[in-house]
Amino acid sequence: MKVLITGKNGQVGSSLVSQLSDIPSIEFLALGRDELDITNAEQVNEVVNEHKPNIIINAAAYTAVDKAESEIELANAINNVGPKNLAKAAAQVNAVIIHISTDYVFAGNKDGLYTETDEVNPQSVYGQTKLAGEKSVAQECDAHIILRTAWVFSEYGNNFVKTMLRLAQTRDTLGVVGDQFGGPTYAGDIAKAIISIIQQLHQGSTKFGVYNYSGYPHVSWQQFASEIFAKGLSQQVIERPITVNAISTSEYPTPAKRPANSKLDCSKIIIDFTIQPSDWNAALNTIQQYK
């Protein structure tokens, strides 16, 4: 099985490269933005036609949520035009495309969990460009899996866990948003889920479409931060207890509107692929790796 990965230096891309390196039955080529500009259709076609992968995993994305409000064209190029190019190329070589999307495609005002069939209504440029990318992928390649995830963290890149650990070095008290809820998702678990999916596809699965995949249990950012500090203290990554006060979204204004509810229902991926939600609590048991 031949796999092409884009966005190799991101959180999910880095996790995929690390895990796939231990699976000799899967031949993979991982490329970063310097090696493949996914917004360049000619370049994408050239790489895909040369390597003829069975699976294309698009882990490349524009994720600067607030900057996207002013960098609309760039966000759209990476989150929509790029995936469209990859999906079109995938269809031409009869490959499956797995595309990573986001909870930001939802308005975030629903009571309860979001399912894959709930109405989409993104409230930010980032969410709008990611939704456009989803539609482009589905339109260009029938053999597609769109994986919606949320609150991604890992040992790689920049993320909430790393930010909290950094702030813990100089602060005794923090105010963290307490009225936005979701499922923190460990990038290593996303990679593991994707690898399980591609192995099942290789064995003949034809279950395509949109899937939610995120962490459990659902918490607020303030609750997540409190758990990070508790784990950090117990593992001697931080030296003293940190007080985390819940603040409201209105007290922490940002250029882009965040969903108040990012809680994703992962029942479909459990049923179709026997993949369990990310255990973010377990992922924090090695918190020293996030420093």
N, C-alpha and C positions, 0 to 999 in steps of 0.2 A: 504494500500500500504506500502510495506517494502522497505526501501532504505538503502544501505550500502555506506558510504562515506570514502574514503581514503584521507590522507593528511589533517586531520582536523585542524592542527595548521597553515596552510598556509593562504594566503589572501582569496582565494576563499573558502577553507574549513571552515575557521572561519566565513565567511559571511553566508555560508550555514547553519551552526549549529545555528547561531543567528536567522536567518529567519525561519528555520524549527521548531524551538522551539515554535513558535507561531501558528503552523498548526497542530492541534491534529489528523487530518485525515491521516497524514503521519507519520508512525513509522520509526524512523531512528536510525542507529548505526554509529557513527563517530569514526574513528580510526586514530591515529597518527603513526609515524614510530616505536615508542617504543612498540606499541600494535600489529602492523601488518607490517611485512617486505614483501612488495609486490614483492620483487625479489626472495622470497622463495616460490616456487610453492606449496610445501606441506602445508605450513602455509596458503596460500591463499585458497587452496581447502578446508582445514579444516574449516576456518571461513565461507566461502561461503556456504558450505554444511550444516553447523550447523544453519545458520541464514536464508538461502534460500530467499534472497532478490528478489524483482521484478525488482529493478533498482540498478545498481552499478555506482556510480559517482567517477571517478578517478581524484581527485584534487591533487594527489601527483606528484611531479616533481623535477628534479634536475634543478635549475634555475640560478646557478652561471655561467653565460654565459662565462666569461673570464677564470675562473678556469677549465671549461670543456675542454679547449684546452689542458690541461695537465692531467686532470682526466677523460680520455676518457672511460676507463672501468667502472668507477663508474657512469658517466653520462649515458652510454648505459644501465647499469643494471637498473637504476631507470626510465629512459625515454622510454626504449624499452622492456627489459625483464619483468619488473613489469607490464606494461599495457598488454603485451601478456598473462601473467599468469592470470590476472584479466578477460580478455576477454574470455579466454578458460574456466575459471570457470563459467563465466556468461552464456556461451552457454550450459554448462552442467545442469544448473538449469533453463534454459529458461528465463533468465533475460536479460534486455536491459543494455548495457554499454554506459555511457556518458563519453567521454574522452576529457580532455582539452588540446588543442595544441596551436600553436603559429604562428605568422606572419614570424618567422625566417625560415620556410620551403621554403619561396620564396627567390629568389636572391636579390630582392629589386631594380631592375634596370628597371622596366616597367614604361611606361608613363601611368598615370591614375590609376584606382582602380584595385586591385587584386580580381578576382572572385574565387570561389571554384574549377573551372575547369582549371584555369591557370596552366602553367607548374611549377612544384616545382623544386627548385635547391638551397638547403641550402648552405650557404657559411661559416658556422661555425660548430664545433663539436656539440654544443648545438642544432642547427637547424637540423643537420644530425640525431642525436639520437631521436629528437622529430618526425621527418618524419618516421624514422624506427618504432617508437611506433605507429604512425597512421596506417602504413601498417600492423603491427602485429594485432592491434585491428580489423581492417577490415577483415583480413584473418581468425581470430579465432572466430569471432562472427558476424553473419549477422545482428543481431538487434543492431546496433551501431549508435551512434551520436558522431561525432568528431567536437568539437567546437574550431575553431581557433580564438584566441584573441590576443591583443597587449597592451603594455604599461600599465600594470595593476598597480593600486594604491588603497589604502584603509587605514583604521585606524589601520590595523593589519600588523605585520611584517615590513620588510624594503622595501622602495620603493622611487621613485623619489620625490614625494611630501614631504615626511618626510625628505629626504636629503636636499631639497631646504630650508625648514623651519629651519633646523638645521644650515645650512650655513648662513642664514639670521641673525642669532644671533651675528655673528662675522664679517660679510663682508658687505661692502657697494656696491661693484661692483663684478659681476661674468661674466665669459665667458662660454656660453652654446652653444652646437652644434646647428647650424641653418640650416644645409643642410640635415638633416634626418627628414622625415615627416611621421606622423601616427595618429592614433586615440587613445588618452588616454582613458582607460577603467576602470571604477570604479568596484571593485570586488563585491560590493553589488549589482550592476546591473547584473553582470554575474550570481550571485547566484539567483537573481530574474528571470532571463531568464531561467536558468536550472530548477527552480521550476515550471515555466509555462510549460516548455517542458514535465516534468514528469507528470504533471497533464493532459496534452493533450494525452500523451501516455496511461495513465490510462483510459482515455475516449475512447481509441481505435485507436489513430493515429498510422500509420505505416510509417511515413515519416522518414526514416533513411538516413544516409550518412554524408557528410561533410558540415559544416555550418560555415560561418564567423560571428563573433560577436565582435564588438569593438565600440569605442566612436566616436562621431561626435560633432563639426566639426573637420576636420583634421588640424593639426598644426605641426610646428617644435618643437623640444625640447626647443629652445629658446623662442618661443611664449608661450609654455605651462608654462615654468618657470615664464615668465612675468605675466601671469594670476594668477599663484599661489601667487606671491608677491602682486599683486593688491588686491586679495581677502584677503590675510593675513593682509594687511595694513587696509583695510576697516573694518575688523572684530577685529582689535586690537590684532592680534596674533603676528605681528611683529611691531616694534616701528618706523621704518623709511623706506622711499622708497629705493628700491634696483635697481641699474642700471644693466641691463642684456644685455651684448654684444654678438652678434652672432659670433661664431667661426666656422671654417670648421672642418670636420671629420679628415682631415689630421693634424690639429693642436691639436687634442686630440686622439692620437693613443692608441688603445687597443689591447690586444692579439687576441680577436675574432672580425671578421668583422661584422658590423651591416648593416642591410638593409637600403639603402638610402630612399626607398619608402616602408612604411609599411601600406599604405592606403588600407583598406579592404572594399570591396563592400558587404554590409549587406542585399541586396535585397532579397536573397533567404529565410533568416530566417524571414524577414518581411512577405513575401508571405505565407510561409508554416506554421508559428506559430504565426503570428501577433505580433511579438516581435520587438520593436523599438531599434535602436542603443543606447548605453549608453550615457546619458547626463552628460558628465564629468564636465561641467561648473556648473550644479546644484549640483553635488556631492561636489564641493568645497565651497558651501555656508555654510557648517558646518566645516570649515577648522580647527577650534579649536580642533576637535576630532582627528586630525592627529598628534598632538604634542607628 
